[in-house]
Amino acid sequence: MPQIFNILRGEMSFVGPRPFMASQLDLYLREGGRGYFRLRPGLTGLWQVRARQHTAMATRVLYDTAYANRIGLWEDLGILLRTVPAVLLGTGR
């Protein structure tokens, strides 16, 4: 619920790369992550609905970059629609 307030303040989006902990910054950058920094963090994102079960930072970087490269309304709507079953089933696929 607190993240809804961040969305209302314009600090986050409904869809975008999920925020990560400050302690993960070096790891994210070592894996080549740059897509995250081009966008506002999101409540849900491509990594959450496609590969949440894969915890490797390299996998997350790939999905964040893919999302940043093809951001758009239809992409966001698709992610939002896939978020509900991913959360309810705990799958991330």
C-alpha positions in Angstrom: 0.0 0.0 0.0 2.8 2.6 0.7 3.9 2.3 -2.9 0.6 3.5 -4.1 1.4 6.8 -2.4 4.8 6.8 -4.3 2.8 6.4 -7.5 0.5 9.2 -6.7 3.5 11.5 -5.9 5.0 10.6 -9.3 8.0 8.8 -7.8 6.9 5.4 -9.1 4.8 4.0 -12.0 2.4 1.1 -11.9 4.7 -0.7 -14.4 8.4 -0.4 -14.6 11.5 -2.1 -13.2 11.1 -3.0 -9.5 13.3 -1.0 -7.1 16.2 -2.8 -5.6 18.1 -2.4 -2.4 21.0 0.0 -2.2 23.2 -2.9 -1.3 22.4 -4.5 -4.8 23.5 -1.4 -6.8 27.0 -2.6 -7.4 25.8 -6.1 -8.5 23.2 -4.6 -10.8 25.8 -2.4 -12.5 28.4 -5.3 -12.7 25.8 -7.3 -14.6 25.5 -4.5 -17.1 22.2 -3.0 -15.8 21.4 0.4 -17.2 17.7 0.1 -18.2 16.5 0.6 -14.6 18.0 4.1 -14.5 16.1 5.3 -17.7 12.7 4.7 -16.1 10.7 5.3 -12.9 10.6 2.2 -10.7 7.3 0.3 -10.9 4.9 -1.5 -8.7 5.1 -4.5 -11.1 7.3 -5.2 -14.1 8.4 -7.6 -16.8 10.8 -9.5 -14.5 8.0 -10.1 -11.9 5.6 -11.6 -14.4 8.1 -13.6 -16.5 11.0 -14.6 -14.3 10.4 -13.9 -10.7 11.5 -17.4 -9.7 14.9 -16.7 -11.2 16.8 -14.7 -8.6 20.0 -14.1 -10.4 20.7 -10.4 -10.9 21.8 -11.1 -14.5 18.3 -12.4 -15.3 16.7 -9.3 -13.7 19.0 -7.0 -15.7 18.0 -8.7 -19.0 14.3 -8.2 -18.3 14.7 -4.6 -17.1 16.7 -3.8 -20.3 14.1 -5.6 -22.5 11.3 -3.6 -20.9 13.2 -0.3 -21.2 13.8 -1.0 -24.9 10.1 -1.7 -25.8 8.2 0.4 -23.3 4.7 1.2 -24.4 1.0 1.2 -23.5 0.3 -2.4 -24.8 3.4 -3.7 -23.1 2.3 -2.1 -19.8 -1.3 -3.4 -20.1 0.0 -6.9 -20.8 2.2 -6.8 -17.7 -0.6 -5.5 -15.6 -2.9 -8.3 -16.7 -0.2 -11.0 -16.1 0.6 -9.5 -12.6 -2.6 -10.8 -11.0 -2.1 -14.5 -11.8 1.6 -14.2 -11.1 0.9 -12.9 -7.6 -2.0 -15.3 -6.9 -0.2 -18.4 -8.2 3.3 -17.3 -7.1 4.7 -18.2 -10.5 6.2 -15.2 -12.1 5.6 -16.7 -15.5 
